Amino acid sequence: MKDESTVQQEIQIQAMNSGCHLMRNNSGACMDDTGRLVRYGLGNVSKQHNERIASSDLIGFTKITITPDMVGKTLAVFTAVEVKKEEWNPKTYSKRETAQFNFINWIRNNGGFAGFANSVDKFKEIFTQ
C-alpha cells in the first residue's frame, strides 16, 4: 500500500500533465525563539477554527477555457486536494477529516474543484463532481 507522501507525489505529477497547478500547503503551529505561537498554512487562524474547517494538502488552480460568450479567455479555478494514504476509507471521517471535508465543500459550493484523493484516479474524479 502507498503512503500519503507517495500518493501526493503521484497526484502532483498527474496534475502538471492536466493543466492543474498545485502547491503543498503545510499547516501547523510552532513556537518561535521568543516563545510566541506561530501558525502557518492556509486559513490556520486558530485551533478552534481548524476544528471546524481545515485547508487541504495541495492548493492551487486548474486552467479552463470558458464558454463561447467569452472566447479566448482562460480562467484559473481554485483547486484543493486533500491527500490520503492509499488504503484510506472515506466511509467514516475523523474529527480532522470532517474539518477537511468542510473546507472541500466550501470550495465546491463556490465554484472550485476540491476533494479527497488517495490515488491518481480519485484525483481525476475531483474534476467531474
C-alpha positions, 0 to 999 in steps of 0.5 A: 500500500502507498503512503500519503507522501507517495500518493501526493507525489503521484497526484502532483505529477498527474496534475502538471500533465492536466493543466492543474497547478498545485502547491503543498500547503503545510499547516501547523503551529510552532513556537518561535525563539521568543516563545510566541505561537506561530501558525502557518498554512492556509486559513490556520487562524486558530485551533478552534477554527481548524476544528471546524474547517481545515485547508487541504494538502495541495492548493492551487488552480486548474486552467479552463477555457470558458464558454463561447460568450467569452472566447479566448479567455482562460480562467484559473479555478481554485483547486484543493486536494486533500491527500490520503494514504492509499488504503484510506476509507472515506466511509467514516471521517475523523474529527480532522477529516470532517474539518477537511471535508468542510473546507472541500465543500466550501470550495465546491459550493463556490465554484472550485474543484476540491476533494479527497484523493488517495490515488491518481484516479480519485484525483481525476474524479475531483474534476467531474463532481 
